[in-house]
């Protein structure tokens, strides 16, 4: 059988993914791993469950999926229109509990790495040591600036990224952007997370107000990232608030 990483944002999207898989392998999709609680990681689960696949995710994703799944579905409906037809909230059939889980899927060693999430609480990476490939889910963004939401935590996101660095992968399949290298992932995601936390941590400790802290953050190294003008002030804001609570 085949292992699929993430099921897409809708039933119809999952169907298209399944058709694309057939061009790569004749093996049926027997396993699906959802790498996080964002809609495009798991709202296509219903299609693959109906095909008999075992669907897995880390247990830390469950509360987030239950809480935000209906809202995601509602928000997507006017955008996807008829493409959302058939989409239902279908949770994974197997919850992984450990920080590191090793699976033997058809003779292939698959490691699921989880460090309490980041972009979402359930964010996990799927590491294939035999080939040196890692699927990072939303732990890695390249070519566009990373996104923070109220459920996101930069502290655990950075821990997840450091776990990625420890793997020393040959190939990084990011959650957003083209297939890339670890060096590129570090440039576009890891360095930004470290810089945000270092800057905002000092600002909070010094009693600097949030507006001044955001304006004084050095954005120059990240000017190449898409949406940086709009999103960087937002993620700087959320990082400041998070570190205030720490």
C-alpha positions in Angstrom: 0.0 0.0 0.0 0.9 3.7 -0.2 1.2 6.3 2.5 -0.3 9.7 1.9 0.8 12.8 3.8 -2.3 15.0 4.4 -5.7 14.6 2.7 -6.5 18.0 1.4 -9.1 20.6 2.3 -12.2 18.9 0.9 -13.8 15.6 -0.2 -13.5 16.7 -3.9 -9.9 17.8 -3.4 -9.1 14.4 -1.8 -10.5 12.7 -4.8 -8.2 14.7 -7.0 -5.3 13.8 -4.8 -6.2 10.1 -5.1 -6.2 10.4 -8.9 -2.8 12.1 -8.9 -1.4 9.3 -6.7 -2.4 6.7 -9.3 0.0 8.4 -11.7 2.8 7.7 -9.2 2.0 4.2 -7.9 -0.6 1.5 -8.5 -0.6 0.7 -4.8 -3.8 1.7 -2.9 -3.6 4.4 -0.3 -3.7 2.4 3.0 -2.5 5.0 5.4 -3.0 8.8 5.7 -1.1 11.0 8.2 -2.6 14.4 9.0 0.3 16.7 9.9 -1.8 19.3 11.7 -5.2 20.8 12.4 -5.3 23.3 9.6 -8.1 22.6 7.1 -5.9 21.6 4.1 -4.2 18.9 6.2 -7.3 16.9 7.1 -10.7 17.9 5.8 -10.4 15.4 2.9 -10.2 12.5 5.4 -13.8 11.4 4.6 -12.8 10.3 1.1 -9.9 8.2 2.2 -11.8 6.7 5.2 -14.5 5.5 2.8 -11.7 3.8 0.8 -10.6 1.9 3.9 -7.5 3.8 4.8 -6.2 4.1 8.3 -6.0 7.8 9.2 -3.4 9.0 11.8 -2.5 12.2 13.5 -1.0 13.2 16.8 -3.4 13.3 19.8 -2.5 16.9 20.4 -4.4 17.7 17.1 -7.7 16.3 18.3 -9.0 19.2 20.4 -8.0 21.7 17.7 -9.7 19.7 14.9 -12.9 19.4 16.9 -12.9 23.1 17.8 -12.0 24.6 14.5 -13.1 22.0 12.0 -16.7 23.3 11.6 -15.5 26.9 11.3 -13.0 25.9 8.6 -15.8 24.1 6.7 -18.1 27.1 7.0 -15.4 29.5 5.9 -14.4 27.4 2.9 -17.9 26.9 1.6 -18.4 30.3 -0.1 -14.9 30.0 -1.6 -14.9 26.4 -2.8 -18.6 26.4 -3.6 -19.5 23.1 -5.3 -16.0 21.8 -4.6 -16.9 21.5 -1.0 -19.7 19.0 -1.7 -19.5 15.8 0.3 -17.0 17.3 2.8 -17.7 16.3 6.4 -15.7 16.5 9.6 -14.0 13.1 9.7 -11.4 12.7 12.5 -8.4 10.4 12.3 -9.0 6.8 13.2 -5.7 6.5 15.1 -4.2 9.0 17.5 -0.4 8.9 18.1 0.6 9.8 21.7 4.4 10.0 21.8 6.9 12.7 20.9 8.5 10.2 18.5 6.5 7.4 17.0 8.0 4.7 14.7 5.7 3.0 12.3 6.4 0.0 10.0 4.2 0.6 7.0 4.7 -2.2 4.4 8.3 -2.6 5.4 9.1 1.1 5.2 10.2 2.8 8.5 8.2 6.0 9.1 8.9 8.2 12.0 6.3 10.8 13.2 8.0 13.6 15.1 6.0 15.9 17.3 7.1 18.6 19.7 3.8 20.1 20.9 3.1 21.7 17.5 3.7 25.2 16.4 1.4 26.6 13.6 -1.3 24.3 15.1 -1.1 22.2 18.3 -1.0 19.0 16.4 1.8 19.8 14.0 3.9 16.8 13.2 6.6 15.9 10.8 6.9 12.6 8.9 10.5 11.4 8.5 11.6 8.7 6.1 15.2 7.9 7.3 15.8 5.3 4.6 15.4 8.0 1.9 16.4 11.1 3.9 13.1 12.8 3.0 11.0 14.7 5.6 7.4 16.0 5.2 7.3 18.9 7.6 3.6 20.0 7.4 3.3 23.6 8.6 6.6 23.5 10.6 8.2 24.8 7.4 7.2 27.7 5.1 9.5 28.6 2.2 9.2 31.6 -0.2 6.3 33.1 1.8 6.2 34.3 5.4 5.0 31.9 8.1 1.5 32.3 9.5 0.6 32.6 13.2 -2.9 32.2 14.6 -4.3 32.4 18.1 -3.7 28.6 18.4 -0.1 29.0 17.2 2.9 28.9 19.6 6.3 30.1 18.5 8.0 28.4 21.4 6.9 24.9 20.4 7.2 25.8 16.7 10.9 26.5 17.3 11.3 23.3 19.2 9.7 21.5 16.3 12.1 23.2 13.9 15.1 22.2 16.0 13.9 18.6 15.9 13.9 19.0 12.1 17.5 20.3 12.1 18.5 17.3 14.2 17.3 14.9 11.5 19.6 16.5 8.9 17.3 15.6 6.0 18.4 15.4 2.4 15.1 16.6 1.1 12.5 18.8 2.8 8.9 18.8 1.7 7.5 21.9 3.3 3.9 22.7 4.3 4.0 25.8 2.0 6.3 26.3 -0.9 8.4 24.1 -3.2 10.4 21.0 -2.2 13.6 22.4 -0.8 16.7 21.9 1.4 17.3 22.2 5.1 19.3 25.4 4.4 16.4 27.1 2.7 14.0 26.0 5.4 16.4 27.6 7.9 16.6 30.8 6.0 12.8 31.2 5.5 11.4 29.7 8.7 13.9 28.8 11.4 15.9 32.1 11.4 12.7 34.1 11.4 11.3 32.2 14.4 14.5 32.6 16.3 14.8 36.3 15.5 11.2 37.0 16.5 11.5 35.3 19.8 14.9 36.9 20.6 13.7 40.4 19.7 10.3 40.2 21.4 11.7 38.5 24.4 14.1 41.4 25.0 11.4 43.9 24.4 9.1 42.3 26.9 11.9 42.0 29.5 12.8 45.7 29.0 9.2 46.8 29.2 9.2 48.2 25.7 5.7 48.7 24.4 4.4 46.4 21.7 4.1 49.0 18.9 7.8 50.1 19.4 8.9 46.5 19.5 7.2 45.7 16.2 8.6 48.8 14.5 12.1 48.1 15.7 12.2 44.5 14.4 14.7 44.1 11.6 12.6 42.9 8.6 15.4 43.2 6.0 16.5 39.5 6.0 12.9 38.5 5.2 12.0 41.0 2.4 12.1 38.2 -0.1 9.2 36.4 1.4 5.7 36.7 0.0 3.2 38.7 2.1 5.9 40.0 4.4 4.6 43.6 4.4 1.2 42.5 5.6 1.9 39.5 7.8 5.1 40.4 9.5 3.6 43.0 11.7 0.8 40.6 12.6 3.1 37.7 13.5 5.4 40.1 15.5 2.3 41.2 17.4 1.3 37.7 18.3 4.8 36.7 19.2 5.0 39.7 21.6 1.7 38.7 23.3 2.8 35.1 23.6 6.1 36.0 25.2 4.3 38.4 27.6 2.4 35.3 28.8 5.6 33.2 29.2 
